[in-house]
Amino acid sequence: MKRIGLLWGIMFILALSGSILVGRGLEARGGTRELPDEPLYLPSPTFLRYASLGYRSMVADLMWIRATQQFGKELMTKKKRERKHKFLFPLLDLSVSLDPHFIGAYRFGGLLLHVVKQNENAIALYEKGYAANPERWEMPHDLGRLYFLDLKDYEKALYWWKITDTLPGRPEYIPRFLPRLYAQSGQREIAIQLWLELLDVAEQFSFRVIIKQELEKLGVSVDE
């Protein structure tokens, strides 16, 4: 019975892969020509959960591969900007709906969405990843980075990096960014307090110099 189930699973995945490729016209049709705008065949996550016969991770990988293929192909087409990459988010969403713990799909998918100026979809993907994996630092970190570097929304960047700072494995630089974000969001006293706390535990001379410079920017002079 297990072998029969595996066989049906493999047949389903192959059939699904073929239907997706046919639905858009095979890649061999000249990469730089304008592609027709017919819809890509995308089953619902609910259908795929049942139809994958327990092989959800394999189908999730297939959706991820298809998303990256579609992304690369459409970069080379002559489509108008508003018609490009409209299937990128749905494919990524399918992938993580099938495998909610597919961290790479959330992280690199969010970057692809940002590259094509779909920041709202990138935020939605990151937030979905955090909801499904609240113990992982990656998604709140990437949300904070998007808000900080690209959207210049320092309050939201602060919100997500405060969450990141509480999670195991987070990058070592996060605590250093928090006081800067507090200062940029108008919370000067908290920023000063955090810098002073870091100064108390900082051992490296170069890092202590940086902290003192940041405190001086906030009007605080520290003598040692």
For each residue, the residues with C-beta under 8 A, 3 or more apart:
1: 4 5
2: 5 6
3: 6 7
4: 1 7 8
5: 1 2 8 9 53 54
6: 2 3 9 10
7: 3 4 10 11
8: 4 5 11 12 53
9: 5 6 12 13 52 53 54 55 58
10: 6 7 13 14
11: 7 8 14 15
12: 8 9 15 16 51 52 53 55
13: 9 10 16 17 52 55 58 59 62
14: 10 11 17 18
15: 11 12 18 19
16: 12 13 19 20 43 59 62
17: 13 14 20 21 62 66
18: 14 15 21 22
19: 15 16 22 23 41
20: 16 17 23 24 40 41 66
21: 17 18 24 26 27
22: 18 19 25 26
23: 19 20 38 39 40 41
24: 20 21 35 38 40 70
25: 22 29 35 36 38
26: 21 22 29
27: 21 31 69 73
28:
29: 25 26 33 35
30: 33
31: 27 73 76 77
32: 76 77 78
33: 29 30 77 78
34: 77 78 79
35: 24 25 29 74 77 79
36: 25
37: 83
38: 23 24 25
39: 23 42
40: 20 23 24 70 87 90 91
41: 19 20 23
42: 39 87 90 91 94
43: 16 47 48 51 94
44: 47 48
45: 48 49 93 94 97 98
46: 49 50
47: 43 44 50 51
48: 43 44 45 51 52 56 59 94 97 98
49: 45 46 52 56 97 98
50: 46 47
51: 12 43 47 48
52: 9 12 13 48 49 55 56 58 59 98
53: 5 8 9 12
54: 5 9
55: 9 12 13 52 58 59
56: 48 49 52 59 60 98 99
57: 60 61 98 99 102
58: 9 13 52 55 61 62
59: 13 16 48 52 55 56 62 63 98
60: 56 57 63 64 94 95 96 98 99 102 105
61: 57 58 64 65 95 99
62: 13 16 17 58 59 65 66
63: 59 60 66 67 91 92 94 95 98
64: 60 61 67 68 91 92 95 102 104 105 109
65: 61 62 68 69
66: 17 20 62 63 69 70 91
67: 63 64 70 71 87 88 91 92 95 109 112
68: 64 65 71 72 112
69: 27 65 66 72 73
70: 24 40 66 67 73 74 85 87 88 91
71: 67 68 74 75 85 88 112 116
72: 68 69 75 76
73: 27 31 69 70 76 77
74: 35 70 71 77 79 84 85 88
75: 71 72
76: 31 32 72 73
77: 31 32 33 34 35 73 74 84
78: 32 33 34
79: 34 35 74 83 84
80: 83 84
81: 84
82:
83: 37 79 80 86
84: 74 77 79 80 81 116
85: 70 71 74 88 116 118
86: 83
87: 40 42 67 70 90 91
88: 67 70 71 74 85 91 92 112 113 116 118 121
89: 92 93 113 118 121 124 125
90: 40 42 87 93 94
91: 40 42 63 64 66 67 70 87 88 94 95
92: 63 64 67 88 89 95 96 105 109 112 113 125
93: 45 89 90 96 97 125 128
94: 42 43 45 48 60 63 90 91 97 98
95: 60 61 63 64 67 91 92 98 99 102 105 109
96: 60 92 93 99 100 102 105 106 109 125 128 129 132
97: 45 48 49 93 94 100
98: 45 48 49 52 56 57 59 60 63 94 95
99: 56 57 60 61 95 96 102 105
100: 96 97 132 133
101: 132 133
102: 57 60 64 95 96 99 105 106
103: 106 107 129 133 136 138
104: 64 107 108
105: 60 64 92 95 96 99 102 108 109
106: 96 102 103 109 110 125 126 128 129 138 139 142
107: 103 104 110 111 129 138 139 142
108: 104 105 111 112
109: 64 67 92 95 96 105 106 112 113 122 125
110: 106 107 113 114 122 125 126 142 146
111: 107 108 114 115 122
112: 67 68 71 88 92 108 109 115 116
113: 88 89 92 109 110 116 118 119 121 122 125
114: 110 111 117 118 119 122 146 150
115: 111 112
116: 71 84 85 88 112 113
117: 114
118: 85 88 89 113 114 121 122
119: 113 114 122 123 146 150 151
120: 123 124
121: 88 89 113 118 124 125
122: 109 110 111 113 114 118 119 125 126 146
123: 119 120 126 127 143 146
124: 89 120 121 127 128
125: 89 92 93 96 106 109 110 113 121 122 128 129
126: 106 110 122 123 129 130 139 140 142 143 146
127: 123 124 130 131 139 143
128: 93 96 106 124 125 131 132
129: 96 103 106 107 125 126 132 133 136 138 139
130: 126 127 133 134 136 139 140 143 163
131: 127 128 134
132: 96 100 101 128 129
133: 100 101 103 129 130 136 138 139
134: 130 131
135: 167 168
136: 103 129 130 133 139 167
137: 140 141 164 167 168 169 170 171
138: 103 106 107 129 133 141 142
139: 106 107 126 127 129 130 133 136 142 143
140: 126 130 137 143 144 160 161 163 164 167
141: 137 138 144 145 160 161 164 170 171 174
142: 106 107 110 126 138 139 145 146
143: 123 126 127 130 139 140 146 147 156 160
144: 140 141 147 148 156 157 158 159 160 161 164
145: 141 142 148 149 157
146: 110 114 119 122 123 126 142 143 149 150 151
147: 143 144 150 151 152 153 154 156 157 160
148: 144 145 151 152 153 154 157 161 177 181
149: 145 146
150: 114 119 146 147
151: 119 146 147 148 156
152: 147 148
153: 147 148 156 157
154: 147 148 157 158 181 184 185
155: 158 159 185
156: 143 144 147 151 153 159 160
157: 144 145 147 148 153 154 160 161 181
158: 144 154 155 161 162 178 181 182 185
159: 144 155 156 162 163
160: 140 141 143 144 147 156 157 163 164
161: 140 141 144 148 157 158 164 165 174 177 178 181
162: 158 159 165 166 178
163: 130 140 159 160 166 167
164: 137 140 141 144 160 161 167 170 171 174
165: 161 162 170 174 175 178
166: 162 163
167: 135 136 137 140 163 164 170
168: 135 137
169: 137
170: 137 141 164 165 167 174
171: 137 141 164 174
172: 175
173: 176 177
174: 141 161 164 165 170 171 177 178
175: 165 172 178 194 198
176: 173 179 180 198
177: 148 161 173 174 180 181
178: 158 161 162 165 174 175 181 182 194
179: 176 182 183 190 191 192 194 195 198 214
180: 176 177 183 184 191 214
181: 148 154 157 158 161 177 178 184 185
182: 158 178 179 185 187 188 190 191 194
183: 179 180 186 187 188 191 217 218
184: 154 180 181
185: 154 155 158 181 182
186: 183
187: 182 183 190 191
188: 182 183 191 192 218
189: 192 193
190: 179 182 187 193 194
191: 179 180 182 183 187 188 194 195 218
192: 179 188 189 195 196 215 218 220
193: 189 190 196 197
194: 175 178 179 182 190 191 197 198
195: 179 191 192 198 199 211 214 215 218 220
196: 192 193 199 200 215 220 222
197: 193 194 200 201
198: 175 176 179 194 195 201 202 211
199: 195 196 202 208 211 212 215 222
200: 196 197
201: 197 198
202: 198 199 207 208 211
203: 207
204: 207 208
205: 208 209
206: 209 210
207: 202 203 204 210 211
208: 199 202 204 205 211 212
209: 205 206 212 213
210: 206 207 213 214
211: 195 198 199 202 207 208 214 215
212: 199 208 209 215 216 222
213: 209 210 216 217
214: 179 180 195 210 211 217 218
215: 192 195 196 199 211 212 218 220 221 222
216: 212 213 219 220 221
217: 183 213 214
218: 183 188 191 192 195 214 215
219: 216
220: 192 195 196 215 216
221: 215 216
222: 196 199 212 215
223:
224:
